[in-house]
Amino acid sequence: MVSRRGFLTGLALTPLAYAVGCSVRTASPAAPAGTRPLPIPPQAPSTVGADGVRRFTLRAQAGSTEMLPGSRTATWGYSGSVLGPTLRARRGERVGVTVTNDLPEPTSVHWHGMHVPAAVDGGPHQMIAPGAVWTPSWTVAQQAATLWYHPHPHGATEKHVHRGLAGFFLLDDDPSDALDLPKTYGVDDIPLVIQDRRFTADGGIDESDATDVGLLGDTIVTNGIVGAHLDVTTERVRLRVLNGSSGRLYHLALGDDRTFQLIATDGGLLPEPVALSRIQLSPGERVEIVVTVRAGETVTLRSLPIEDRAGIDRATEFGFDDTFDILALRGAGTLRPTAAVPAALVPIRPLAAASTAPTRTFALRWFMINNRRMDMNRIDLTIPVDTTEVWSVRNEDNWPHNFHIHDVQFQILAIDGNPPPPALSGWKDTVYTAPGVTYTLAMHFADHTDPTFPYMYHCHLLHHEDQGMMGQFLVLAPGQRPAPMRMDMGHG
């Protein structure tokens, strides 16, 4: 068997491999939290035609952004210089997106967390060539949730996301609308993407010297800027938090250790709120939390050192010791009254009994899943449509990994045979996998079949994904067999 050192040396010779083993530099933030107003991503305009389809447009483009005060940084964004507008649709709606690629290289747009046909999933098989246009459409067939969209080009996802390509995709439905929750976008319902960056002396994004978990920054960028604050005008504020970093974990808390209410995870609302003072997010994960703010006060959302580090061999190098200020919440002198979070939210029907034996097993190690690196021409799994499967996922490494599955939302049945904590009891599409721990996940594959275009499962630490920690699966109708794969490069 190849040694760990030999394996990594071989990877270092590949064109897209970063240098490994370098320690991340640490520095004070260029602007402390609270000095600059938090930008709120605009809600994307849309039109609904006679056919009932809600249509959006996105343009992947290069630009420059004042991430650091007084300095312009070269960035990429969707329909703007960095990040992207918030797309919003309702369950049952037909949506269509016209995506134009004005970047100098191919990219793609993956609808992370969305239940979509494989041909419009936006993974590495749906690349958009420079100057080309891609026009996916699908029917929204899932509950209200905080989803997001980002590039997924195999071997270059970390670079594209790190340069700024990411945006929210919010879904609404009647049960969510009926709940008395904060829901005025940009006022008491705030999309919040947390990312880390290192900057060069002239304000550019430093893409050098990655660790084994990829690019780690010494500065927090919140909704595209450093040093953000939010002026709060209501007694309670709902934060839709996305870990949009490529490799960093966040351990979120409020500066005075007050309790907040967790109301939703990746795939939507929980059955009931969970009172917490800490929550951990790995790359790609989302939570919705409701924070109570008092008039005239300032309380800061922070990231504390990661406590769950058993089995991690270089916790400091992987950023586990770091502390950051994320966002200062500044209460106005008078706050509009807000109802308490409802005691009951949205029920969840269990997909399988906790004792259900796994259908499949997945071992995560180095840049491989089940001792295989990603091959764009290999289908790893075929799954019959209208089936529920139970997957056993185990991190056999001494690195942090997580696990993301396209198309489905899953339920965590067990963690090392024990029931998951309340914070992990809802719908998920991405889960952190601690070393030496087995996660038992249940999911249902429905509606969409395709013998040609696959879905992905992978580690969402983007350097790991780029280096091959990813596999492919087809969902097949009765009698279907896998067909030769092809690449969809959009059209001019």
N, C-alpha and C positions, 0 to 999 in steps of 0.2 A: 504494500500500500504506500502511496506517495506520502511523504511527511507534510505536516502543516506548512513548514517553511518552504519546502519544495513546491507545494501547490501554489502558495502565494507568490513565489518567485516567478512561476510560470505565468500567473495572471498579470504580473507587472510588465511582462513583455507584450501583452496585447495592446492594441492601439488606444483603447479607451480606458485602460486601467489607470487609476491614480496611484501615486506613491503611497505605501502603507506604512504604518508604524510611527508616523510623525506626530509629535505632541501638538495639540492645538494651542495657539497663543491665547493668553488671557489679557484683558484690558478693561478699563472702566468704560461704561457706555458713553458714547459721544454726546448724548443728551439724556439727562435723567427723565424717568417717566413723569409726566405732568407738565412739560414745557410746551407741547404742541397739540393743537386740537386733533382728535382722532378723525381721519378721513372715513367717511361711510361710503362703501361702494355703491354707485348709483344702481337703481333697479333698471334692468335692461328694457328698453321699449319693445313692444311686440304688437303685431297686428293679427286679427282673427278674420280670415277670409270667409267667403260664402260656403266653403267646404268645412268650416268649423275648426281648421287647423290654426293653432297659435304659433306664429312664426317669429323667430329671433334672428339676429345677425351678429356674428362675431368676426373680428379680424385680428389674427395674430400678427403683431408688428413690433418693431424696435422703437425705442424712444429713450428719454432720459427723465429721471425722477429725483426730486429733492428728498431722498431718504434721510440723509444727514443734513441738519440745518446749515444753509449757506453753501451747499455743495451739490452738484449735479452728478448722478450716477447713471451710467448706461444700463438700461433695463429692457426687458421684453414684457409685453402685456397683451391683453385682448381688448381691442377697441379703445385703447388708451396706452399710456406709457408703462404701466405696471399693474399686475393682477387683472381683474376683469369685472364687468358689471354683474350684478346678481340677477340670474334668471329665475323666474317664478311661474309656476303652473299648478293646476289643480288635478287631483286624482280623477281619472276618466277623460281628461283632455287629450286630444291629439296635438303633439308639438312637432315643430320642424325648426331646424337651425341651419342657416347658411353660414358656413365657416370659410373664410378666405385666408390663405397663408401668404402674408407679405414678408415673411422671414427669409433669410438667405439659404435656408436648409429645410428639408422635410420635417414635418411635425405631425402630431395627431391631437385629438381632443377626446379624452376618456371621461364618461359621465360616471364618476365614482359613486357607487352605492345605488345606481339606477338599475331597475329591472328592464332591460332592453333586448331586442334581437341582437344576436352576435354580430351581424353585419354592420350594425351602427354603434357598437360598443366603444369604438374609438381607441382600441388597443393597437398593438404594433402591426396588425394586418390592415388597418385603415389609415395609412399614412396619407398626408396631403403634401404634394410636391410644392416647391416655391412657385407662387403665382397661380396655383390651382384652387378650386373651390370644392367643398364637400357639403352635401345637403342631406344629412340624416333626418329621419322622422320616426316617431313611435308614439304609442299611446301610454300615458302615465297610468300604471296599474299597481300602485302601492300607496301606503298611508303617508300622511304628512310627515316630513322629515327635513333635516338639514343635510343636504348632499353637496358635492362640489365637483368641479371639472378641472382637468389638468392634462398636460401632454403625456404620451405614453410611447415614445419612440424607443425601440429596444436598443440598449447601449447608450442612450443619451437622455434618458428621462431626468436624471438628477440635474444635469446642466440646464435643461429647458425650464424646469420648475424653479431652480435656484435663481435664474435670471428674471423670474417674476411672473411666469405663466400659471395662473390659478384663479379660480372664481367660485362663488357660491351658486348652488342651484337649490332653491327652496321649494318644497312641495306643500300644498295646503289640502285640507279636506274638511268635510262637515263636522266630524267628531272633534277635530282640533279647534275649529272655529267656535264651537259651542262652549269651550272651556274659558273661564275667566282668567286668562293669562295675559301678560304683557305682549302686545302684538302690533304696536305702531312702529313700523320699520324706521330705523334711524333715530327713534326717540326713546322708546323703552324696550325695543327689540333690536338688538345690535349684532350684526355679523362681525366676528373677530377672528382674523387669521393671524396666528403667531408663527414667526419664522426667525431664524438666526442667520447672521451674515458676518463675515469679516470684510473689512474695507482696506484698500490700499491707501497710501498717503495722499493720493489725489482724489479719493472718494470713489474709486471704482470697486466693483465686487471682486474680492480676492478668491479665486478658484483653485489655489494651489494648496499643496500639503494636506491632503485628506487623511483622516484616520481610517481604521478598518470599518467604521460605521459611516464613512463618507465625509462630506464637508461639514465641519462644525464651526459656528461663528462665535465671536466674543461679544456680539452686540445684538440686541433684540430689535426686530422690525415688526411693528404691529400695524396691520392694514396698510403696509407699504412705507411706514415712516418710523423713525427712531424718536423716542421720548414722548409717547402719546398720552393724552388725557381725554376723558369723556365728561362733559358737563351733564350731570344727571338732574332731571327735572321731575322725576316721579319717585315715589317711595320704594318701588321695586323696579329692577331692570333685568331683562332677560338677555344673557350673553350666549350667542351661538358660537362656540369656540371650536376652531379647527386647528389642529397641529399641522401646519403646512410646511414644516421643516423636512429636510431630506433625511436626516439621521438622528436628530436630537429628541430625547424624551423630555417632557415637562411634568413637573409635580406641582400642580397649581394649588394656591391657597391665597387667602386675603391677609393683608399685612398685620391685622390685629387678631388673626386666627378665628374670626367669626364664622358661624355656620352659614352655608348657602344651601339651596334646594336644587338637587339634580332632578331634572324633569324629563330628559331625553338623552339617548345615546345615538349611535350612527344612523339607525334605521327608523327612529321615531320615538314617540312618547312612551314613557314607562307606565306600568299599571298604577303606580302611586309615586309621589315624590320621595326622594331619599335625602335626608339631612346629612351633610358632610362638611368637613372643614379642609379636606385634602382630596384631590383627584389627580391621577396620573394619565397622561395621554402620550401614546407613541405616534410616529408619523402616520398621517392619514385618518386618525381617529377624530371623532367629533363628540361634543357634549353640549347640551343646553342646560344652563344653570340660571337660577333666579337669585339675585343678590338684593338684600334690603339695605338701603342707604338712609342715613339720617341727615336732616337739613344742616347745611353749613360745614359738613365734615368732608375730609378727603381720606379715602381708603384705597390701598393699592393692591391690585392683583399681581401676585408674584409667582415665580417658579423657584421651588426649594430643591435642595439635593435629593436625588432619588434614593428612597429607602430600600426598595426591593432590589438588592444587588447580589444576592447569593449566586455563586457560580460565575460571576463576571470577573474576567482576569485583569482588566485594566480600566477600572471604573473611572478614575480621574481622566484618563485619555479620552474616554467616551462621553465626557461631560456630566457624569453622575454627581460630581461634587459642586457643580456650579449653581449660583443663585442669581436670579435676574428679576428686575422690575419689569412688568409687562404693560400695565395700564393703570393710570391713576383715575379713580372714580371720584369726581368732585360734586358733592351735593349742593344744589342751589339753596338760597336762604329759605325759600318756601318750596315744598315739594307737593305735587299733586297726589292725593290719596290713591292707593292701589289696593285692590283686593288681595287677601292672602292666597297663596297657591292652593288650588283645590286639593282635597284629601284623596280623591280618586281621579285618575287621568284616563288612560285608554287600556282596556283589557288586552292581554296577550294569550293566545291559544297555544299551549305547548305543542311542539312538533313531534316530540318523541319522549318516551319515559327516560328518566335519568339512567336507568340500568340497561338501556339498549346497547347491544354490542356494536362496535364500530364497523362500518361498511368498508372503510379504507383507512390506511395509516400513512402519515407523512412525517418524515424525519428531517429536521432543519439542521444543516451543518455546513460551516464555511459559506461558500456561495452556491450551495447545492440543496436540492430537495430530493430525498430518497437517492442520494449519491449521483444525481444527474443535474447537469447544467442545462439551461434553456436551449432548445433547438427549434427555430421557427418552422422547421419542416417536419417536426415530430408531434403527433398527438399522444399525450400521456394518458388520458382517460376518455372513455365514452360513457355517457350517462343517459339512461332512458328517460324521456320526458314523463312528467307526472309521477315522479318518485321522490320519496324523502330518504336522504342518506345521512349517516352519522360518520363524521370524520374524526380520527384521533390525530392530533398534531402535537409534536414534541420537539422542543429545542434541545438538540444534543450537543450544542456548541458551548463555548464560554464567552460568546458575544451576545449582545442583545439582538433579538429578531422579533418581527411580528408576522402576522399572516392575514392576507387580504384575499377575498374571493370575489370575482366579478359576477354580476347578474343577480346574485341572491343576497338576502339578509339571513343571518344564521342566529341560532340561540345557543348559548353556552350551557350544555347539560351538566358538565362537571369539570372541576380542575383538580387533577390528581385524585379523582374519585369522589371529591367532596362537592357539595352544591356551590355554585358561584356566589360571590357576595352580591348584595342588592344592586350595587352600581354596575354589575355586569349581567344583570338578569333580563335586560331588554334586547331589542334587535341590534345586531352588530354585523358589520361587514369587514372589520379589521380588529384584531386583538393582539395585544402584546403577549409574547411567549417567553417567559422567564426560563433560564437554563435549567434543564433537568425536570421540567414540569410538563405534564401531559394535559392538553386541553381537548375536551370532547365536545364537538360542535354538531348541531343538527340543522339541516337546510332542506328546502323543497325546491325542486327544479320543475318549472311549469311554463306553459304558454309558448315559448319560443324554441324552435328546433332549427338546426342548420347543419348539413353534412360537410360544409366547406369551411366556414369561418368559426374559429374557436374562441372561447373565453379563456381568461387567465386566472391562475392563483399564484401568489408570490409574496415574498417579504416586501413590505412597503418602506423599509429603509432603502432609499432609492439607489444608493451605490450597490447594495446587495442585489437588487433587482437588475440593475444594468449589467452586473457581472455574471448573471445567469441563474439567480435564485428564483426561478419562475418555471411554471409548467402550464400546459394547455389542455383544455377539455372541450369536447363536443357534447351538446345535448341533442339526442336523436329521437325522431318519431319512430313508431313501430315499422320495422322493415327497412329503415334507412341504414346506409353504410357510409363510412367516411369517404369523402370525395377528395380529389387533389386540391391542395390549398393554393390560394392565389393572393396576391397583394392588391389592395384597392388604393390607388394613389390619387384619388380625387380626379377632378377634370378641370380643364382650363375654361 
